C-alpha cells in the first residue's frame, strides 16, 4: 500500500515516479498557487488564504508524509510543524539557511522526534547515475592526491533552468551567498559523495559579485584540504560562458572525470568513457529512494539531516573565509560523504 503524502510548496511531479507514494494534497500560501499544482489531478488543496490551512492538512490521518519544497530560509517552521504532527518529512536542500539553525533543528529532531517519524533532506546530486558509478571507481585510483570541482553557468533569462532563476526569492537573494549557496551546494554534495571518507577539514576561499542580477555573489574560488592532507579546489562561476561543469579525482593509478552525463576514467593505463542519462537531474530517483525508505522503515544514508548539514557547512565556511580575505576556516560538522 502506498504512503499518502502531501506537497508543501512548489510542484513536484517526481512524486509520480515512486510506487510507494500517493500524492493526496497540496498546500501553498495562496489558494491560487495551490490550484496550479498538478491541476489535472483530483487533489485536496490547502492554503493560508483558504478555509483549510496547514493545521488541517497535518491533522489528516491518511497523510503519512510531506515533501517540503519552499524558498531557502522559510522551510524550518514547516519541517518542525510536520514532524511534530507525526508526519515523515522530505525537505529540499539546503537543510536550512545557515549552519547554526541546522545544528539546532537536528538536535531537536534527534532528541525528541526521530524515534517516531523520519526526516530526510533531499539532495538529488547523490542520485546521479554518473556520480554513483564514479564513486565505485574511486578505490581503484589507489592513494588519492588531488580533486577538483568546477561549476560553470550563465544564469539569466536564457539559462536552461530559467524557471528557477525567475522565482522572486532567488531574485531578492536574502539567503547567504545567493546563487553560490543555491547552486553550489549541489556540486559540493557531489564532491563529498565522491571523496567518501575523506572528510574536508580546512577551507580558504575568495568570492566576488560579477553580475548585478545575481546578488550578492556569483563567483567563488576555494582551496580545500581533508583530514588526511588530500587537497583540492572548487571554482564556481555563475555568470560565465564556460561549460563542462563536473568533478575530477586524481590518484596514484590514474584519474576520473565526472559530469552529470558521463564518466571518463584512466586507471592503470586503461581508458573508459561511460555515458549516462540525466533523468531530470535525478530528482525522480531521490523521491523513489525516500518512498522506498518509508516502506522499508529505515532511512537512506544519503538523505540524513547530517549529510545536509555537512553540505551546507562547506558553503558557509567558504563564504566566511572570503569575508575574512581568504582566512582559512575549519569545519566542525563533516561526516562521511
Legacy VTK file of the C-alpha trace (Angstrom):
# vtk DataFile Version 3.0
C-alpha trace
ASCII
DATASET POLYDATA
POINTS 337 float
0.000 0.000 0.000
1.344 3.411 -0.974
2.049 6.073 1.650
-0.268 9.055 1.405
1.779 12.236 1.048
1.156 15.949 0.710
3.192 18.565 -1.059
4.048 21.790 0.728
5.280 24.337 -1.766
6.194 24.129 -5.429
5.154 21.493 -7.931
6.963 18.186 -7.543
5.928 15.876 -10.411
8.585 13.347 -9.403
6.189 12.005 -6.777
4.672 10.045 -9.656
7.995 8.238 -10.020
7.511 6.353 -6.754
5.121 3.403 -6.487
5.422 3.763 -2.710
3.891 7.259 -2.635
0.428 8.601 -3.417
0.004 12.372 -3.656
-3.228 13.319 -1.901
-2.998 17.026 -1.127
-1.174 20.285 -1.806
-0.504 23.257 0.455
0.638 26.723 -0.582
0.495 30.223 0.833
-2.251 31.131 -1.642
-5.107 29.005 -2.924
-4.454 30.330 -6.410
-0.946 28.878 -6.324
-2.125 25.599 -4.824
-4.621 25.183 -7.642
-1.830 25.485 -10.209
-0.028 22.435 -8.834
-0.991 19.325 -10.807
-4.292 20.911 -11.926
-5.259 17.733 -13.766
-5.263 15.679 -10.548
-8.147 15.467 -8.038
-6.094 16.706 -5.090
-7.257 18.401 -1.920
-5.846 21.923 -1.820
-4.956 23.888 1.301
-3.690 27.453 1.663
-3.158 30.270 4.126
-5.952 32.254 2.488
-8.388 29.305 2.308
-10.781 27.811 4.851
-8.452 24.834 5.290
-4.785 25.540 6.036
-1.629 23.792 7.195
-3.036 22.744 10.565
-5.956 20.957 8.937
-3.691 19.275 6.399
-1.316 17.947 9.042
-4.245 16.645 11.090
-5.281 14.198 8.360
-4.616 10.577 9.336
-4.300 9.495 5.694
-1.339 11.832 5.153
1.723 9.935 6.355
4.416 12.211 4.995
5.073 15.556 3.351
7.516 16.835 0.771
8.539 20.402 1.582
9.808 22.433 -1.376
9.889 26.056 -0.264
12.242 29.004 -0.567
15.561 28.928 1.277
15.074 30.454 4.687
11.405 29.624 5.281
11.378 25.820 5.495
12.307 25.308 9.150
8.897 26.123 10.718
7.201 23.778 8.253
9.668 20.985 8.983
9.054 21.390 12.716
5.281 21.520 12.281
5.127 18.412 10.111
7.421 16.343 12.314
5.565 17.470 15.444
2.326 16.334 13.804
3.779 12.856 13.311
4.483 13.116 9.589
7.566 11.852 7.797
9.370 14.694 6.009
11.452 15.052 2.871
12.690 18.642 2.770
14.522 20.371 -0.058
18.181 21.344 0.133
19.757 23.283 1.691
18.742 21.823 5.024
18.279 25.336 6.468
19.524 28.826 5.703
22.592 28.587 7.947
24.604 26.112 9.991
23.515 27.354 13.427
19.859 26.837 12.537
20.594 23.384 11.111
22.500 22.275 14.208
19.631 23.283 16.487
17.000 21.668 14.257
18.927 18.388 14.131
19.452 18.450 17.908
15.695 18.859 18.427
14.866 16.167 15.874
17.300 13.591 17.267
16.352 14.194 20.897
12.582 14.456 20.578
11.273 13.203 17.228
13.446 10.659 15.414
12.132 7.621 17.285
8.644 8.080 15.855
8.941 9.671 12.389
11.782 10.331 9.968
13.253 13.464 8.436
15.152 13.199 5.167
16.936 16.024 3.352
16.796 15.880 -0.431
19.980 16.166 -2.493
19.409 14.847 -5.984
23.082 15.009 -6.978
23.752 11.958 -4.779
21.426 10.021 -7.073
23.065 10.939 -10.379
23.987 7.669 -12.093
27.297 9.147 -13.217
28.331 10.035 -9.660
27.197 6.670 -8.315
29.299 4.878 -10.937
32.310 7.145 -10.402
32.241 6.601 -6.649
32.555 2.860 -7.296
35.708 3.529 -9.342
37.451 5.812 -6.838
39.018 2.978 -4.755
40.759 1.750 -7.923
42.717 5.012 -8.068
44.732 3.988 -5.033
46.010 6.751 -2.804
44.276 9.988 -3.799
46.389 13.072 -4.491
44.046 15.787 -5.750
40.444 16.675 -6.570
38.721 19.480 -8.429
35.139 20.705 -8.693
34.102 23.062 -11.490
30.702 24.774 -11.621
30.008 26.899 -14.679
26.732 28.503 -15.757
25.484 31.648 -17.433
22.464 32.279 -15.215
19.891 34.623 -16.679
16.615 34.672 -18.636
18.104 32.429 -21.349
19.548 29.912 -18.903
18.394 26.330 -19.386
16.816 26.360 -15.905
15.379 29.868 -16.222
12.140 28.860 -14.493
14.146 28.705 -11.263
16.080 31.907 -11.937
12.839 33.849 -12.269
11.461 32.974 -8.826
11.118 36.087 -6.648
13.032 34.748 -3.646
16.056 33.986 -5.813
15.947 37.418 -7.417
15.875 39.058 -3.986
18.594 36.723 -2.626
18.003 37.151 1.092
19.926 33.938 1.877
23.693 33.874 2.395
25.734 33.683 -0.780
22.737 33.859 -3.112
23.270 31.507 -6.035
26.597 30.338 -4.617
24.564 28.540 -1.955
21.615 27.624 -4.140
23.664 26.099 -6.974
26.993 25.407 -5.332
25.626 23.154 -2.614
24.650 20.543 -5.219
28.189 20.268 -6.540
29.765 20.297 -3.097
27.456 17.436 -2.142
28.798 15.644 -5.212
32.362 16.380 -4.119
31.742 14.959 -0.669
29.999 11.922 -2.164
32.977 11.132 -4.420
35.538 11.607 -1.658
33.678 9.272 0.711
35.575 9.040 3.992
37.986 11.840 3.007
36.330 14.486 5.170
37.142 18.107 4.317
38.661 19.845 7.328
40.055 23.207 6.129
38.931 25.736 3.530
40.176 29.044 2.182
38.188 30.984 -0.400
37.635 34.217 -2.277
34.365 35.452 -3.771
33.035 38.327 -5.840
29.844 39.538 -7.473
30.229 39.943 -11.230
26.667 40.216 -12.493
24.314 42.593 -10.604
21.325 40.376 -11.434
22.859 37.564 -9.330
23.174 39.203 -5.909
25.116 39.207 -3.722
27.822 36.886 -5.132
28.182 34.704 -8.207
31.875 33.743 -8.356
33.989 31.688 -5.953
37.442 30.112 -5.904
38.433 27.909 -2.990
41.162 25.527 -1.872
40.153 22.629 0.374
42.083 20.129 2.469
40.881 16.875 4.005
41.836 15.434 7.378
44.369 13.144 5.669
46.041 16.038 3.832
44.421 15.483 0.434
43.960 18.831 -1.273
41.650 20.113 -3.976
39.927 23.127 -5.426
36.444 24.413 -6.139
35.667 27.010 -8.789
32.142 28.380 -9.200
31.389 30.897 -11.959
27.686 31.553 -12.491
27.966 34.480 -14.888
30.337 32.687 -17.214
30.332 31.410 -20.797
32.430 28.444 -19.664
30.850 24.995 -19.716
31.819 21.463 -18.700
30.923 21.561 -15.012
31.911 18.480 -13.067
34.415 16.750 -10.836
37.922 15.350 -11.200
39.587 12.951 -8.772
43.271 12.060 -9.190
45.082 9.138 -7.588
48.324 7.192 -7.880
46.845 4.851 -10.515
45.018 7.377 -12.687
42.121 9.797 -12.646
38.354 10.098 -13.083
36.477 12.982 -14.714
32.747 13.128 -13.975
29.903 15.191 -15.430
26.160 14.885 -14.993
26.036 12.582 -18.031
29.442 10.922 -18.319
32.399 9.352 -16.549
35.827 9.303 -18.197
38.402 7.231 -16.358
42.025 6.336 -16.978
43.077 3.745 -14.423
46.358 1.820 -14.749
46.579 2.927 -18.375
43.105 1.707 -19.328
40.718 4.386 -20.579
36.940 4.062 -20.332
34.227 6.512 -21.301
30.764 5.740 -20.000
27.687 7.846 -20.740
24.505 8.204 -18.703
21.105 9.817 -18.950
20.473 12.704 -16.570
16.904 11.711 -15.706
15.500 15.113 -14.629
18.770 15.641 -12.725
17.986 12.502 -10.683
15.099 14.130 -8.804
12.786 11.155 -9.536
15.474 8.837 -8.172
15.769 10.710 -4.880
11.988 10.705 -4.419
11.829 6.981 -5.193
14.594 6.410 -2.654
12.606 8.269 0.002
9.485 6.228 -0.758
11.480 3.017 -0.529
12.922 4.116 2.812
9.441 4.737 4.207
8.318 1.291 3.067
11.474 -0.328 4.416
11.293 1.529 7.709
14.942 2.610 7.695
16.330 5.940 6.409
18.699 6.336 3.481
22.274 7.187 4.428
22.356 9.676 1.543
19.373 11.626 2.899
20.148 12.095 6.581
19.966 15.610 8.050
23.635 15.251 8.999
24.549 14.932 5.310
22.572 18.081 4.591
24.374 19.895 7.411
27.782 18.833 6.094
26.900 20.108 2.606
25.694 23.442 3.971
28.721 23.854 6.209
31.108 23.726 3.250
29.319 26.625 1.580
29.187 28.616 4.801
32.868 28.194 5.690
33.822 29.236 2.146
31.737 32.385 2.453
33.186 33.076 5.900
36.732 32.652 4.616
36.067 35.019 1.727
34.535 37.592 4.083
37.828 37.481 6.018
40.036 37.994 2.930
40.780 34.303 2.494
41.480 33.464 6.131
41.495 29.632 6.440
38.449 28.170 8.160
37.993 24.789 9.836
34.923 22.583 9.598
33.089 21.053 12.561
30.195 19.070 11.124
31.606 16.890 8.349
30.566 13.239 8.077
31.481 10.541 5.585
30.025 11.557 2.225
LINES 1 338
337 0 1 2 3 4 5 6 7 8 9 10 11 12 13 14 15 16 17 18 19 20 21 22 23 24 25 26 27 28 29 30 31 32 33 34 35 36 37 38 39 40 41 42 43 44 45 46 47 48 49 50 51 52 53 54 55 56 57 58 59 60 61 62 63 64 65 66 67 68 69 70 71 72 73 74 75 76 77 78 79 80 81 82 83 84 85 86 87 88 89 90 91 92 93 94 95 96 97 98 99 100 101 102 103 104 105 106 107 108 109 110 111 112 113 114 115 116 117 118 119 120 121 122 123 124 125 126 127 128 129 130 131 132 133 134 135 136 137 138 139 140 141 142 143 144 145 146 147 148 149 150 151 152 153 154 155 156 157 158 159 160 161 162 163 164 165 166 167 168 169 170 171 172 173 174 175 176 177 178 179 180 181 182 183 184 185 186 187 188 189 190 191 192 193 194 195 196 197 198 199 200 201 202 203 204 205 206 207 208 209 210 211 212 213 214 215 216 217 218 219 220 221 222 223 224 225 226 227 228 229 230 231 232 233 234 235 236 237 238 239 240 241 242 243 244 245 246 247 248 249 250 251 252 253 254 255 256 257 258 259 260 261 262 263 264 265 266 267 268 269 270 271 272 273 274 275 276 277 278 279 280 281 282 283 284 285 286 287 288 289 290 291 292 293 294 295 296 297 298 299 300 301 302 303 304 305 306 307 308 309 310 311 312 313 314 315 316 317 318 319 320 321 322 323 324 325 326 327 328 329 330 331 332 333 334 335 336
